[in-house]
Each structure stands twice: as C-alpha cells, then as structure tokens.
C-alpha cells in the first residue's frame, strides 16, 4: 500500500478521497489549513498545511516523511465576468489553484525522482479543457494545471514518476451553493448569471464517485494520463474531442440551456 498525501482534505472531494483511500488500506496523510477540521478522519496522519505558504509547505515536507503519492486537490472558485473580476481575487485563485499545486510539486517530487518512483495526481476539472462563462479565471487556473501536468509528465516520466490528471464535472459538494461572486447592482451580466444557475446537489456527481476514480487512478498499473470523472465530464469531453468549435459551441449552449 502507498503513503499518500492529500491537500484540501477538510471537506468535499478531499475528505471523500481521504476516506476512500484509507478504506482501501493506504496510509493517508490528510492535510488542511486548520488541522482540527481533520480530527474525525480515520487516516494515518493529519497535518496543518497551507499551500499558499512556503513555510507551511516546508514544514509539511519535514513532518510527512516519505510520500509515495501526492494528490493536489486544494482549490477555490469564484464567479464574475472577466471584465470586472477584482485582481485581488484573480491572484487568490492562482495562488491556491496553480501556485499552491506547483509549490507542492517542487517540495515533494525531488525525493520521488531520486527514488525513481512515485505518483503526482493533480485534480483538474472538465473546465480545464472546456471554459464556461462567468468562471473564466477559475477555468484558466485549471487549464494552467493541465499544462503544468503535461510538462511534468514528460519531465518526471523519464525518472519513473507517474503524473496523472483527474477531470471531474460538477461535484455535489456544496462548493457551488454560494461561491464568491462579484456583480454590481446593475451589472449587464446579471441575466447571464441568472441563466447559469446550478442544479441541486442531487443532480451532480457525488464526491464519493469522484473519489473512487481518483483511487482507481492511483492504483492503476497502466500509465493513463487523463481520467475524466463523472458522466457529465465524460460526455462533454467526448463531444469536445469529436466536434469542431461551432458545433461544440451549439452543443454546450444546449447542454447549459444558455440563452445568451
């Protein structure tokens, strides 16, 4: 069994992934900014970790010891038109979603490279390959994570280290119930926001389902790089692969019921 460190384990997909991997017998190191939020997780170790802090990441490296699998899961989302989203929020999303993952990669992969063994699993999203309106910055962070992962796969693969990307669709974790949003009182994009209301959690893929895909990707003996997760992700990515841009735009508008 592997020794696995997961970022963002306090809730949602990170928590579900920690539980699934622990259930399968792996030695799970769950991490979160506030370690007390992990108290009830039945895992091997619980560590405080803020991926936006160099000091916190260095401390986690010292405390964790050998790590066979690094799962970069920590991420945040915000909703706003690109023309008016505050740059403070743009920086925040990149700091967590992209730079945080890169900090963890730089901290933990040198030991994997030296051992010529290990796995880096980056939790991307279907929007890492398909961008949607009003979440352009979040989408761009996932596109960036996909690009980092592709480069990393070629760099580390030479040393026997696997790099894997999991691409979920909408996950019923509650993250979309009330995301941070930036709209003015008479914002011209309010009609678009109204048309982009998300369905109830019950219609989304449960985090436990995505967690099983992550665990399967960790345990797979094959060197599959991308793992779509959830029926909506699989359908959208299949359409993206076979349709040209105008046809996919039409299909996406229909799928989103987007009158804009």
C-alpha positions in Angstrom: 0.0 0.0 0.0 1.1 3.6 -0.7 1.8 6.5 1.6 -0.5 9.3 0.2 -0.6 13.0 1.0 -3.8 14.9 0.0 -4.2 18.7 0.1 -7.5 20.2 1.0 -8.8 17.3 3.0 -11.1 19.0 5.4 -14.3 18.8 3.3 -15.8 17.9 -0.1 -13.8 15.9 -2.5 -10.6 15.9 -0.5 -12.3 14.4 2.5 -14.1 11.8 0.3 -10.8 10.9 -1.3 -9.0 10.5 2.1 -11.8 8.2 3.3 -11.8 6.1 0.1 -8.0 5.6 0.0 -7.9 4.8 3.7 -10.7 2.3 3.2 -8.6 0.6 0.6 -5.8 0.2 3.0 -3.5 3.1 2.0 -1.5 5.2 4.6 -3.2 8.5 4.1 -1.8 11.9 5.3 -4.7 14.3 5.3 -3.9 18.0 5.3 -5.8 21.2 5.7 -5.2 24.8 6.8 -6.9 24.1 10.1 -5.8 20.7 11.3 -8.7 20.5 13.8 -11.1 20.1 10.9 -9.5 16.7 10.2 -10.0 15.3 13.7 -12.7 12.8 12.8 -10.9 11.5 9.7 -9.8 7.8 10.2 -6.4 8.3 8.5 -2.8 7.6 9.4 -1.8 11.2 9.9 -3.3 14.7 10.0 -1.1 17.8 9.2 -1.7 21.5 9.1 -0.9 22.7 5.6 -1.5 26.0 3.7 -0.4 25.5 0.1 0.0 29.3 -0.3 2.7 29.4 2.4 6.3 28.4 1.6 6.9 27.9 5.3 3.9 25.7 5.8 4.8 23.6 2.8 8.4 23.1 4.0 7.1 22.1 7.5 4.8 19.6 5.8 7.7 18.0 4.0 9.6 17.6 7.2 6.6 16.1 9.1 5.3 13.9 6.3 8.5 12.0 5.6 8.3 9.7 2.6 5.4 10.3 0.3 4.6 7.9 -2.5 1.6 9.7 -3.9 0.9 13.5 -3.9 -2.7 14.5 -4.6 -3.1 18.2 -5.3 -6.7 18.7 -4.5 -6.9 22.1 -2.8 -8.8 24.7 -4.9 -11.2 27.5 -4.7 -13.8 29.0 -7.1 -15.2 32.5 -7.8 -17.9 33.7 -10.2 -17.7 37.0 -12.0 -17.4 38.5 -15.5 -13.9 38.7 -16.8 -14.2 42.4 -17.4 -14.8 43.2 -13.8 -13.5 40.4 -11.5 -11.2 42.0 -8.9 -7.5 41.3 -9.5 -7.2 40.5 -5.8 -9.5 37.5 -6.4 -7.6 36.6 -9.6 -4.4 36.5 -7.6 -6.1 34.5 -4.8 -7.3 31.8 -7.2 -4.0 31.4 -8.9 -2.2 31.4 -5.6 -4.2 28.4 -4.4 -5.2 26.5 -7.6 -1.9 26.9 -9.5 0.9 28.1 -7.5 -0.2 26.0 -4.5 0.0 22.9 -6.6 3.4 23.9 -8.0 4.7 24.5 -4.5 3.7 21.0 -3.5 5.2 19.6 -6.7 8.5 21.3 -6.1 8.6 20.2 -2.5 7.8 16.6 -2.9 8.9 15.4 -6.3 12.7 15.7 -5.9 12.5 12.7 -3.5 10.3 10.8 -5.9 12.8 11.5 -8.7 15.7 10.3 -6.6 13.8 7.1 -5.7 12.7 6.8 -9.3 9.2 6.0 -8.1 6.1 7.9 -7.1 2.9 9.5 -8.4 1.7 13.1 -8.7 -2.1 13.3 -9.1 -3.5 16.7 -9.9 -7.2 17.2 -9.5 -8.2 19.3 -12.5 -11.7 19.7 -13.9 -13.7 19.3 -17.0 -13.3 23.1 -17.2 -9.5 22.5 -17.6 -10.4 21.7 -21.1 -13.7 23.4 -21.6 -14.3 27.0 -20.5 -17.6 28.3 -19.2 -18.9 31.9 -18.9 -18.5 33.7 -15.6 -15.9 31.3 -14.2 -13.2 32.3 -16.7 -10.5 32.8 -14.1 -11.3 29.5 -12.3 -11.3 27.8 -15.7 -8.0 29.3 -16.6 -6.4 28.0 -13.4 -7.4 24.5 -14.3 -6.1 25.0 -17.9 -2.9 26.1 -16.3 -2.8 23.0 -14.1 -3.4 20.8 -17.2 -0.4 22.5 -18.9 1.8 22.0 -15.9 0.8 18.4 -15.7 1.6 17.7 -19.3 5.1 19.2 -19.0 5.6 17.4 -15.7 4.6 14.1 -17.2 7.3 14.3 -19.7 9.9 15.6 -17.3 9.3 13.2 -14.4 8.3 10.2 -16.6 12.0 9.8 -17.5 12.7 9.1 -13.8 9.9 6.6 -13.4 7.4 9.0 -11.7 3.8 9.0 -12.9 1.8 12.1 -13.4 -2.0 11.8 -13.5 -4.8 14.3 -14.1 -8.4 13.7 -12.9 -11.1 15.8 -14.6 -14.4 15.9 -12.7 -17.5 17.6 -13.9 -19.9 19.1 -11.4 -19.5 17.6 -7.9 -22.2 17.7 -5.3 -20.0 19.0 -2.5 -21.8 22.3 -1.9 -18.9 24.4 -3.4 -21.4 25.8 -6.0 -24.2 26.6 -3.5 -22.9 30.1 -2.7 -19.5 30.7 -4.4 -17.8 34.1 -4.0 -19.4 36.3 -6.7 -18.7 39.8 -8.0 -21.6 41.6 -9.6 -22.7 45.3 -9.4 -26.3 46.2 -8.7 -26.9 46.9 -12.4 -24.4 44.6 -13.8 -25.0 43.9 -17.5 -24.1 40.2 -16.9 -26.8 39.6 -14.3 -29.1 38.0 -16.9 -26.3 35.6 -17.8 -25.7 34.8 -14.2 -29.4 34.1 -13.7 -29.4 31.7 -16.7 -26.3 29.9 -15.3 -27.9 28.8 -12.0 -26.6 25.4 -11.0 -28.9 22.5 -10.3 -29.4 20.8 -6.9 -26.6 18.7 -5.5 -28.6 15.6 -6.1 -28.2 16.1 -9.8 -24.5 16.4 -9.6 -21.9 13.6 -9.3 -21.4 12.6 -5.6 -17.9 13.3 -4.3 -17.6 9.7 -3.3 -17.9 8.7 -7.0 -15.1 11.1 -8.0 -13.0 9.8 -5.1 -13.3 6.3 -6.4 -12.0 7.5 -9.8 -9.1 9.2 -8.0 -8.3 6.0 -6.0 -8.5 3.9 -9.2 -6.1 6.3 -10.9 -3.7 6.0 -8.0 -3.8 2.2 -8.1 -3.9 1.7 -11.8 -0.9 -0.2 -13.2 -1.4 1.5 -16.6 0.1 4.8 -17.5 -3.2 6.5 -18.4 -2.7 10.3 -18.1 -6.2 11.8 -18.1 -9.1 10.4 -16.1 -12.5 12.1 -16.8 -14.7 11.6 -13.7 -18.5 11.7 -13.7 -21.0 11.2 -16.6 -21.2 14.9 -17.4 -17.4 15.2 -17.7 -17.2 12.1 -19.9 -20.0 13.4 -22.2 -18.6 16.9 -22.5 -15.1 15.8 -23.1 -16.2 13.3 -25.7 -18.2 16.0 -27.5 -15.2 18.4 -27.4 -13.0 15.7 -28.9 -15.2 15.0 -31.9 -16.9 18.4 -32.7 -15.4 21.5 -34.3 -15.7 24.8 -32.4 -19.0 26.0 -33.9 -20.7 22.6 -33.4 -19.4 22.3 -29.8 -20.5 25.8 -29.0 -24.0 24.9 -30.1 -23.9 21.7 -28.1 -22.6 23.4 -25.0 -25.2 26.1 -25.1 -27.9 23.5 -25.4 -26.5 21.5 -22.5 -26.3 24.6 -20.3 -29.7 25.9 -21.6 -27.8 29.1 -22.2 -29.9 31.8 -23.8 -27.2 34.4 -24.3 
